[in-house]
């Protein structure tokens, strides 16, 4: 098992710490592993699986509507 620290996670997933915490709290992002009171990490395999599930899902960011006159 390979663990990702915050910096490595942010290199893979372009979300802020706050947004990741929010997604974790509602069960939409892999949970962090608490290594010590001041150190957390994420399982790289879980992050990769989450990224792949996003790729496979039909959820896409809503594109702004362009007004072509």
CORRAJO-V66724 format. One record per residue. N is the residue number from 1. PSI is psi in radians with two decimals (* if undefined). OMEGA is omega in radians with two decimals (* if undefined). Layout:
n=N psi=PSI omega=OMEGA
n=N psi=PSI omega=OMEGA
This chain:
n=1 psi=2.25 omega=3.08
n=2 psi=2.34 omega=3.14
n=3 psi=2.50 omega=3.10
n=4 psi=2.28 omega=3.02
n=5 psi=3.12 omega=-3.09
n=6 psi=-0.76 omega=-3.11
n=7 psi=-0.80 omega=3.13
n=8 psi=-0.65 omega=3.10
n=9 psi=-0.80 omega=-3.14
n=10 psi=-0.46 omega=3.07
n=11 psi=-0.52 omega=-3.14
n=12 psi=-0.63 omega=-3.04
n=13 psi=1.96 omega=-3.06
n=14 psi=0.98 omega=3.10
n=15 psi=2.68 omega=3.07
n=16 psi=2.81 omega=3.09
n=17 psi=-0.72 omega=-3.11
n=18 psi=-0.76 omega=-3.12
n=19 psi=-0.69 omega=3.09
n=20 psi=-0.79 omega=3.12
n=21 psi=-0.74 omega=3.13
n=22 psi=-0.80 omega=3.11
n=23 psi=-0.71 omega=3.09
n=24 psi=-0.75 omega=-3.05
n=25 psi=-0.43 omega=3.10
n=26 psi=0.14 omega=3.06
n=27 psi=0.41 omega=-3.12
n=28 psi=0.25 omega=3.12
n=29 psi=2.54 omega=3.13
n=30 psi=2.45 omega=-3.12
n=31 psi=2.52 omega=3.06
n=32 psi=2.73 omega=3.07
n=33 psi=2.12 omega=-3.14
n=34 psi=2.01 omega=-3.12
n=35 psi=-0.59 omega=3.09
n=36 psi=3.05 omega=-3.12
n=37 psi=-0.42 omega=-3.10
n=38 psi=0.25 omega=-3.07
n=39 psi=2.21 omega=3.07
n=40 psi=2.83 omega=3.12
n=41 psi=2.92 omega=3.11
n=42 psi=2.53 omega=3.10
n=43 psi=2.09 omega=-3.08
n=44 psi=-0.66 omega=-3.14
n=45 psi=-0.68 omega=3.10
n=46 psi=-0.70 omega=3.12
n=47 psi=-0.78 omega=3.12
n=48 psi=-0.72 omega=3.12
n=49 psi=-0.68 omega=3.11
n=50 psi=-0.78 omega=3.12
n=51 psi=-0.79 omega=3.13
n=52 psi=-0.68 omega=3.11
n=53 psi=-0.62 omega=3.07
n=54 psi=-0.71 omega=-3.14
n=55 psi=-0.69 omega=-3.09
n=56 psi=-0.36 omega=-3.07
n=57 psi=2.86 omega=3.11
n=58 psi=0.04 omega=3.12
n=59 psi=2.07 omega=3.12
n=60 psi=2.60 omega=3.10
n=61 psi=2.39 omega=3.13
n=62 psi=2.17 omega=3.11
n=63 psi=2.46 omega=3.11
n=64 psi=2.52 omega=3.14
n=65 psi=2.25 omega=3.12
n=66 psi=2.40 omega=3.12
n=67 psi=1.70 omega=-3.14
n=68 psi=1.94 omega=-3.13
n=69 psi=* omega=*
